[in-house]
Amino acid sequence: MTKEQILTDVLAKTITFEQAFENLESIGFCPNLLNDDSGRWAVMFDGFQSMAGFEKSEDVTTTFFVEAKYWQPSIYDALVYALNETCTND
């Protein structure tokens, strides 16, 4: 599966948001869903995280820089926008 196919499936609504995230993870992406205090949503694939252990869950610090254009009114819109951006900027 490619990110273009995932975008096609999301737009056709043949997969759920959760399935899209799982499919993205399976091809090497690390999708993150973020929201702000104004009720907007963003899906980001890049960020910085402290090194987490692999044997058990640990506390981590994660930081994202979100360009204003990524903030969208719904989770669906945020996912579509992020996928469009990554598909057209390769």
HUHU-V983831 format. One record per backbone hydrogen bond with DSSP energy under -0.5 kcal/mol. CO is the residue of the C=O (numbers start at 1). NH is the residue of the N-H. E is the energy in kcal/mol with one decimal. If there is no record, write none. Layout:
BEGIN
co: <CO/CO>
nh: <NH/NH>
e: <E/E>
END
This chain:
BEGIN
co: <2/3/4/5/6/7/8/9/9/9/10/16/17/18/19/20/21/22/23/24/24/25/32/32/34/36/40/41/42/42/44/48/61/63/64/65/67/68/72/74/75/76/77/78/79/80/81/82/83/84/85>
nh: <6/7/8/9/10/11/12/13/14/15/13/20/21/22/23/24/25/26/27/27/29/28/34/44/42/39/36/72/34/44/32/63/50/48/66/67/70/71/41/78/79/80/81/82/83/84/85/86/87/88/89>
e: <-2.2/-2.4/-2.4/-2.6/-2.5/-2.8/-2.1/-0.5/-2.4/-0.8/-0.9/-2.5/-2.3/-2.4/-2.8/-2.6/-2.4/-2.0/-0.9/-0.8/-2.5/-1.6/-0.5/-2.3/-2.3/-1.6/-1.8/-3.2/-3.1/-0.5/-2.1/-2.9/-2.1/-2.7/-0.6/-0.6/-2.2/-1.4/-3.2/-2.2/-2.4/-2.6/-2.6/-2.4/-2.5/-2.7/-2.5/-2.3/-2.4/-2.0/-1.2>
END
